Amino acid sequence: MTTSERTYQQLKQHLEQEHSQLAKELKHEMLLNTLVPSATAIEQADLNELIVMAKSSFIPNLFDLAMKMEKVDAAVCSIKLGMYGLCVDCEEEIEHEELQADPAQPRCHSCRVHSRYHHDQ
């Protein structure tokens, strides 16, 4: 196994662990904030429903957790599709250092700068 393959496997494992932990944390926070009438409703909701409920709650920590969960979920989906490490905008490889810093990074540096310039004003 080459270094890049080993690194890819480590990043993949890290994302999958983070995904599982964030899903548990999201359910726990929703129970604490009593956003859903019962624990059963939270357990039966799929991840997308939980994210939507949490984002619409207007509770800052829950909203932030949902946003992070959404980003990690997208990265895990890209692994399953064989697209992990490719920019969602230009499909070029995301720099190795960028993925090391944030394994769920969806964009290369150029596209992030471009997106910020056009959308964050």
Secondary structure as UniProt FT lines:
FT   HELIX           3..32
FT   TURN            33..34
FT   HELIX           39..44
FT   HELIX           47..55
FT   TURN            56..57
FT   HELIX           60..80
FT   TURN            81..82
FT   TURN            84..85
FT   TURN            88..90
FT   HELIX           96..101
FT   TURN            103..104
FT   HELIX           109..119
//
